[in-house]
Structure formats: C-alpha cells, structure tokens
Amino acid sequence: MHAVAAEVQQVPARQVLRDARGIGIGVIEHQRLTGKFIARNKHGIVIGSFDGHVTRTASGRIVAKTNVLPALLLLER
C-alpha cells in the first residue's frame, strides 16, 4: 500500500515587515474571503489596502495600480 502526500501552500494570512535593524514596522494581512491585502502600521492602524488591481491609502486615494503596500509602510515610519 502506497501513501500519497500532498502539500498545499497558501499565502500567509499575516506577514510582519521589519526594518534593517529587525524592528517591526507593520504587518500586511491577507483577507482570504475578499482577496484584499490590508497594511497596518506598528500600532495596528490601517494605512492602506490592495484589492488585486489598485493600492489605496486609508483615506481611499489611489496611489498605484500595483501592490505598493510595503512602500506605504516604509513611508509611514
């Protein structure tokens, strides 16, 4: 009898971003139900989102047509 192994890889639901010194500057959360990515600063405040087409600031302003959430976190520092 042979066993079959299957490996399923998913995007992590929460990714911590750190600066060069290893200090956490924020997190990017993946909402699997909606497909959105949400960027939060180190205090947990939402600073932007990416919906698969555009990146928006927390106020809703479009800043790019690609995912630039890590750049928003770096600017927030």
C-alpha positions in Angstrom: 0.0 0.0 0.0 1.4 3.4 -1.0 0.8 6.6 0.8 0.2 9.8 -1.2 1.5 13.1 0.2 0.0 16.4 -0.9 1.4 19.8 0.0 -0.9 22.8 -0.1 0.8 26.2 0.0 -1.2 29.3 0.8 -0.3 32.9 1.2 0.3 33.6 4.9 -2.6 35.5 6.4 -0.3 37.9 8.3 3.2 39.0 7.2 5.3 41.1 9.6 7.6 43.6 7.9 10.8 44.6 9.6 13.4 47.3 9.0 17.1 46.7 8.6 17.6 46.6 12.4 14.9 43.9 12.8 12.3 46.2 14.3 8.7 45.6 13.2 7.3 48.5 11.2 4.0 46.9 10.4 2.0 44.0 9.1 0.3 43.1 5.8 -2.8 40.9 6.3 -4.5 38.9 3.6 -8.2 38.7 3.8 -8.9 35.4 2.1 -12.6 35.9 1.8 -12.4 39.2 -0.1 -8.8 38.7 -1.6 -7.7 42.1 -0.2 -4.4 42.9 1.4 -4.5 45.3 4.3 -1.4 47.2 5.6 -1.3 48.2 9.3 1.4 50.2 11.0 3.1 49.0 14.2 0.2 50.5 16.2 -2.4 48.4 14.3 -3.8 51.4 12.4 -4.8 50.7 8.8 -2.7 52.7 6.4 -3.7 51.2 3.1 -5.1 48.3 1.1 -4.6 46.5 -2.2 -7.6 44.8 -3.8 -5.8 43.0 -6.7 -6.0 46.0 -9.0 -5.1 49.2 -7.1 -3.4 50.3 -3.9 -5.3 52.8 -1.9 -4.4 54.8 1.2 -6.6 54.6 4.3 -8.5 57.7 3.1 -9.3 55.9 -0.2 -6.9 57.8 -2.5 -5.4 55.6 -5.3 -1.6 55.6 -5.1 -0.7 52.8 -7.6 -2.1 50.2 -9.9 0.2 47.6 -8.4 0.8 46.4 -4.8 3.0 49.0 -3.1 1.8 48.3 0.5 5.4 47.7 1.8 6.3 51.2 0.4 3.4 52.7 2.3 4.6 51.1 5.5 8.2 52.5 4.9 6.8 56.0 4.3 4.7 55.7 7.5 7.8 55.3 9.7 
